[in-house]
Amino acid sequence: MSDSASGSIAGFLFQFEKALVLLATLENTTDVVSIEQVDDVAIQNEEDLVILTIQSKHSISPNGTTFEDTSKSLWRTLQIWVEKLEQGIFNESTKFVCSTNKIIGNHSLLRKIHSKKYDDVLVDIRQLLDQQKAKLKNLQSTKKDAGPTIKNIIKLIEFVLSKEDKFKIIKENLEIEDKESLMERFFIAAHLTTDNYSQARKEIIYDTMYGWLLNASKAKWLQGTKIGATFTKKDFDQKFSFVIANPAIVNAVFRKKGDLGTIDPKRLSDVRKELFVRQISDINRKKSAIERNVENAVLDFIYHDIEMAHIVRGGNFTEPDFREFQDSCIERWQSYVDTVIINELEEYSDVQKNEMAVSIFDNVMHNMEINFQEGFSFNSSNSYIRNGTFLKLSNIPKIGWHPDWESKYKK
């Protein structure tokens, strides 16, 4: 995919992020948020009056900018707003918002339009127009058909200047929302900032609501409804109530293993020297099964460390919380071991002990159900936390798989 194509897609998706934040912040239940109807995004009341209209611009380049002084995005935005004021779609009470994921510089023309006096802004724009005309003239002195982009910008600037009364309304009602962290704004608007919500849980809620808005908009457009992609506060609240009550999301404390990235080969090699690996390798079974168990255990062990540091650093849970979970794991391990090893150890043969080791390891690592903080369960995507905890304990070692684990490994 080309940079321009990916940039256009990113900009289009940015509109849905903006719309989602607006839905979360709506105060009147009768107001609606529309997408690609009267503008990129807008808020309209029950009488279809546009309360707020947004032109959203997104750049995927690390050094990218938007709404630059001579950019098409700035002047095309102003042209659209002027024309819709003339058509009666917008009015003198409409708020005009330039929204972008980039920083709008303090010395940019857009900042001047926002903050300076109207007459001074006109002077700045006319000066910019003269500069562009001089630039075009210089280019055409060497090549007659040069500067089509500059020509277009000049026409747009002249158009805006020819509609001073409409431009003045835009200038007086202009708002700039730059370098936006829309996800964080959503968390605040949706009241997800309490300690009851882990970062992983908040992100899943956000992604789910974003997916709903995207898919619902597509469905509305495909149906060809007259109202287009519009959503009420009630639509948002109804979906949001279902999402936050979803058991899978309620239990989302930890990130998925697939979201934690790749692991440095040296670390993988170093961890293979740990005691927990020897405990697994010493269980007698076919070589391929041993190797699979070791590979999975090494990954779970490392990912457990990564996520523990991430969560403690984020402040959702503390190290004592995880020590408490470790104590619960020890209790559950001991409870199962007592159901497997009924007699004194000297009464069992080596073969029987190995069979017990297989049973203890497989049951604890694959079948044992245990909750974190008495409410958060594990699934296939985050079971590395549970498994990693058991592996950590076997590395100390406070637990083991073989009936003779204490005599084998505690020394």
C-alpha positions in Angstrom: 0.0 0.0 0.0 1.3 3.5 -0.9 2.0 6.1 1.8 -0.7 8.3 0.4 -3.3 5.5 0.5 -2.4 4.4 4.0 -2.5 8.1 5.0 -5.9 8.6 3.6 -7.2 5.5 5.3 -5.7 6.6 8.6 -7.3 10.0 8.2 -10.7 8.4 7.5 -10.4 6.1 10.6 -9.4 9.1 12.7 -12.9 10.5 12.1 -14.4 7.6 13.8 -12.2 8.0 16.8 -13.2 11.6 17.0 -16.9 10.7 16.6 -16.6 8.2 19.4 -15.2 10.8 21.8 -18.1 13.2 20.9 -20.7 10.5 21.5 -19.2 9.9 25.0 -19.3 13.6 25.8 -22.9 14.4 24.5 -25.0 16.0 27.2 -28.4 16.1 25.5 -30.0 12.7 24.6 -31.7 14.2 21.6 -28.4 15.4 20.0 -26.8 13.2 17.4 -23.3 12.7 16.1 -23.1 12.4 12.3 -20.1 11.0 10.2 -19.5 12.1 6.6 -22.9 13.8 6.4 -22.7 17.5 6.8 -18.9 17.4 7.5 -16.3 14.9 8.5 -17.9 14.7 11.9 -20.7 16.9 13.4 -23.1 17.3 16.3 -26.7 18.2 15.4 -29.7 18.8 17.5 -33.2 17.3 17.0 -34.0 20.2 14.7 -31.0 19.3 12.5 -29.2 22.5 13.4 -25.4 21.9 13.4 -24.1 22.7 16.8 -20.5 21.7 16.1 -18.7 20.7 12.9 -15.3 19.2 12.6 -12.7 18.9 9.9 -10.3 16.2 11.0 -6.9 15.8 9.5 -4.5 13.0 10.4 -0.9 12.4 9.4 1.0 9.1 9.7 4.4 10.7 9.1 6.5 11.2 12.3 7.4 14.7 11.1 4.1 15.3 9.3 1.9 18.4 9.7 -1.7 19.3 8.9 -3.5 22.6 8.3 -0.3 24.3 7.1 -0.6 27.9 5.9 -0.6 27.0 2.2 -2.0 23.5 2.4 -5.1 22.4 0.6 -6.4 20.9 3.8 -6.6 24.4 5.4 -8.1 26.3 2.5 -10.4 23.6 1.4 -11.7 23.4 4.9 -12.5 27.1 5.0 -14.1 26.9 1.6 -16.4 24.0 2.7 -17.4 25.9 5.8 -18.1 29.2 3.9 -20.2 27.4 1.3 -22.3 25.6 3.9 -22.8 28.8 5.8 -24.2 30.3 2.6 -26.4 27.2 2.1 -27.8 27.5 5.6 -26.4 24.2 6.8 -24.3 26.0 9.4 -25.2 29.2 11.2 -23.7 31.9 13.4 -23.9 29.7 16.5 -22.1 26.7 14.9 -18.7 25.9 16.4 -16.0 25.2 13.7 -13.3 22.7 14.9 -10.0 21.9 13.2 -9.0 18.6 14.7 -5.6 16.9 14.1 -3.2 14.4 15.7 -0.3 16.8 15.0 0.8 20.0 16.7 -0.5 23.3 15.2 2.4 25.7 15.6 2.0 28.9 17.6 3.0 31.0 14.6 0.8 29.2 12.0 -1.9 31.1 10.1 -4.5 28.9 11.7 -3.4 30.0 15.2 -3.5 33.6 14.0 -7.0 33.2 12.7 -8.0 31.8 16.1 -6.4 34.4 18.3 -5.8 37.6 16.4 -8.2 40.4 15.6 -10.2 39.9 12.4 -8.7 42.9 10.5 -5.2 41.7 11.4 -6.0 38.2 10.2 -7.2 39.7 6.8 -3.9 41.5 6.5 -2.0 38.3 7.1 -4.0 36.4 4.6 -3.6 39.0 1.9 0.1 39.0 2.5 0.2 35.2 2.1 -1.8 35.6 -1.1 0.7 38.1 -2.5 3.5 35.7 -1.6 1.8 32.8 -3.4 1.2 34.9 -6.5 4.8 36.0 -6.6 5.9 32.4 -6.2 3.7 31.3 -9.1 5.0 34.2 -11.3 8.6 33.1 -10.6 7.8 29.5 -11.5 6.0 30.4 -14.7 8.9 32.6 -15.8 10.7 29.3 -16.5 7.8 27.1 -17.4 4.4 28.3 -18.4 2.3 25.3 -17.1 4.2 25.3 -13.7 2.5 25.6 -10.3 -0.9 23.9 -10.7 -1.0 23.3 -6.9 -0.2 26.9 -6.1 -2.8 28.1 -8.6 -5.4 26.0 -6.8 -4.4 27.4 -3.4 -4.6 31.0 -4.7 -8.1 30.4 -6.0 -9.2 29.0 -2.6 -7.6 32.0 -0.7 -9.3 34.5 -3.1 -12.6 32.7 -2.6 -12.4 32.9 1.2 -11.4 36.6 1.0 -14.4 37.3 -1.3 -16.7 36.0 1.5 -15.5 38.1 4.4 -18.8 38.1 6.3 -19.0 34.3 6.3 -15.3 34.0 7.0 -15.7 36.3 10.0 -18.3 33.9 11.5 -15.9 31.0 11.2 -13.1 33.0 12.7 -15.2 34.0 15.7 -16.4 30.4 16.3 -13.1 28.6 15.5 -11.6 26.0 17.8 -8.4 24.1 17.4 -7.9 20.6 18.8 -4.4 19.4 18.1 -2.1 16.6 19.2 -5.2 14.8 20.4 -5.0 11.7 22.4 -8.5 10.5 21.6 -8.3 7.3 23.5 -7.4 9.1 26.8 -10.2 11.6 26.1 -12.6 8.7 25.7 -11.5 7.1 29.0 -12.2 10.4 30.8 -15.5 11.0 29.1 -16.7 7.5 29.7 -15.6 7.6 33.4 -13.1 4.8 33.0 -10.3 6.4 35.0 -11.0 4.7 38.3 -8.9 1.9 39.7 -11.7 -0.5 38.9 -10.5 -0.5 35.3 -7.1 -1.9 34.3 -5.4 -0.5 31.3 -6.0 -3.7 29.3 -9.7 -3.6 30.2 -10.0 0.1 29.2 -8.3 -0.6 25.9 -10.6 -3.5 25.1 -13.7 -1.4 25.9 -12.3 1.4 23.6 -11.5 -1.1 20.7 -15.0 -2.7 21.1 -16.8 0.6 21.0 -14.7 1.8 18.1 -15.4 -1.4 16.2 -19.1 -1.0 16.8 -19.2 2.6 15.5 -17.2 1.6 12.4 -19.4 -1.4 11.5 -22.6 0.4 12.4 -21.7 3.3 10.1 -20.9 0.9 7.3 -24.2 -0.9 7.7 -26.1 2.5 7.6 -24.4 3.6 4.5 -25.0 0.2 2.8 -28.7 0.5 3.7 -28.8 3.9 2.1 -30.8 5.4 5.0 -31.7 9.0 4.7 -30.2 9.9 8.1 -26.9 8.4 7.1 -24.4 7.4 9.7 -25.9 9.2 12.7 -25.8 8.1 16.3 -27.6 9.3 19.4 -26.4 9.4 23.0 -28.9 6.7 23.6 -27.3 4.5 20.9 -24.0 5.0 22.6 -25.2 4.4 26.1 -27.0 1.2 25.2 -24.0 -0.3 23.5 -21.6 0.9 26.2 -23.7 -0.8 28.9 -23.5 -4.1 27.1 -19.8 -3.8 26.5 -18.7 -3.0 30.1 -20.9 -5.8 31.4 -19.4 -8.4 29.1 -17.7 -11.1 31.2 -14.8 -11.3 28.8 -14.2 -7.6 29.2 -14.9 -7.6 33.0 -12.1 -10.1 33.3 -9.7 -8.2 31.1 -6.9 -7.3 33.5 -3.9 -8.6 31.5 -2.9 -8.0 27.9 -3.0 -10.7 25.3 0.3 -12.6 24.9 0.3 -11.6 21.2 0.3 -7.9 22.1 3.5 -8.1 24.1 5.9 -8.3 21.2 8.8 -10.5 20.4 11.5 -11.7 22.8 15.2 -11.3 22.4 16.8 -14.6 21.5 19.5 -14.1 24.1 16.9 -13.8 26.8 15.2 -17.0 25.6 18.6 -18.8 25.8 19.3 -17.4 29.2 16.0 -18.4 30.7 16.4 -22.0 29.5 19.1 -22.3 32.2 16.7 -21.6 35.0 15.6 -24.3 37.5 12.0 -24.4 36.3 13.2 -25.7 33.0 15.1 -28.5 34.7 12.0 -29.4 36.7 10.1 -29.8 33.4 12.9 -31.6 31.5 13.3 -34.2 34.3 9.7 -35.5 33.8 10.2 -38.6 31.7 8.1 -38.5 28.5 8.8 -38.4 24.8 11.4 -35.8 23.7 9.1 -33.8 21.5 6.6 -33.4 24.3 9.3 -32.3 26.7 10.6 -29.7 24.2 7.1 -28.3 23.6 6.5 -28.0 27.3 9.9 -26.2 27.8 9.3 -23.8 24.9 5.8 -22.8 26.1 7.1 -22.5 29.7 10.0 -20.3 28.8 7.6 -17.9 26.9 5.1 -17.9 29.7 7.8 -17.3 32.2 9.2 -14.2 30.3 5.8 -12.8 29.3 4.7 -13.1 33.0 7.7 -10.8 34.0 6.9 -8.3 31.2 3.3 -8.0 32.1 3.9 -7.8 35.9 6.3 -4.9 35.4 3.8 -3.2 33.0 0.9 -3.5 35.4 2.7 -2.5 38.6 4.2 0.4 36.7 0.7 1.4 35.6 -0.6 1.4 39.1 -3.6 -0.8 38.6 -2.2 -3.5 40.9 0.8 -3.7 43.3 3.4 -6.3 44.0 1.6 -7.4 47.2 -1.4 -8.2 45.0 0.7 -10.6 43.0 2.2 -12.1 46.1 -1.3 -12.8 47.4 -2.0 -14.5 44.0 1.1 -16.6 44.4 -0.1 -17.7 47.8 -3.4 -18.8 46.2 -1.5 -20.7 43.5 0.6 -22.5 46.2 -2.6 -23.5 48.0 -4.2 -24.8 44.8 -1.1 -26.7 43.8 -0.8 -28.3 47.2 -4.5 -29.3 47.3 -4.1 -31.1 43.9 -0.9 -32.7 44.9 -2.6 -34.2 48.0 -5.2 -35.8 45.8 -2.4 -37.5 43.6 0.1 -38.5 46.3 -1.9 -40.3 48.9 0.7 -42.6 50.5 4.2 -42.0 51.7 6.7 -41.4 48.9 8.7 -44.5 49.7 5.7 -46.7 48.9 5.8 -45.6 45.2 8.1 -46.9 42.4 10.1 -44.5 40.2 7.6 -45.2 37.3 4.7 -44.4 39.5 6.3 -41.2 40.7 6.9 -40.1 37.1 3.3 -40.8 36.2 2.3 -38.6 39.2 4.7 -35.9 38.0 3.1 -35.9 34.5 -0.4 -35.7 36.1 0.5 -32.8 38.5 2.3 -30.8 35.8 -0.4 -31.2 33.1 -3.3 -30.6 35.4 -1.8 -27.5 37.1 -0.5 -25.9 33.8 -3.4 -26.8 31.6 -6.6 -27.5 33.6 -6.4 -25.7 36.9 -8.9 -22.8 37.3 -7.9 -20.0 39.5 -8.9 -16.4 39.7 -6.9 -13.3 40.2 -8.2 -11.1 43.1 -11.2 -13.5 43.3 -12.9 -12.0 40.3 -10.6 -12.0 37.2 -10.4 -15.3 35.4 -7.9 -16.4 32.8 -8.5 -17.5 29.1 -6.3 -18.8 26.4 -4.9 -15.3 25.5 -3.8 -14.4 29.0 -3.2 -17.8 30.7 0.6 -17.0 30.6 0.0 -15.0 33.8 -1.4 -18.0 35.7 1.2 -20.4 34.2 4.0 -17.9 34.6 3.2 -17.6 38.3 3.4 -21.4 38.8 6.6 -21.5 36.9 8.0 -18.7 39.0 7.2 -20.7 42.1 8.8 -23.8 40.7 11.9 -21.8 40.0 12.4 -20.7 43.6 11.4 -23.5 44.3 8.3 -23.3 46.4 6.5 -26.0 44.4 7.4 -28.9 42.1 5.9 -31.5 39.8 7.8 -34.6 40.7 6.9 -36.2 44.1 10.6 -36.0 45.1 10.9 -32.3 44.0 12.1 -31.1 47.4 15.0 -33.6 47.6 15.8 -33.1 43.9 15.8 -29.3 43.7 15.7 -27.6 47.1 19.3 -28.3 47.7 
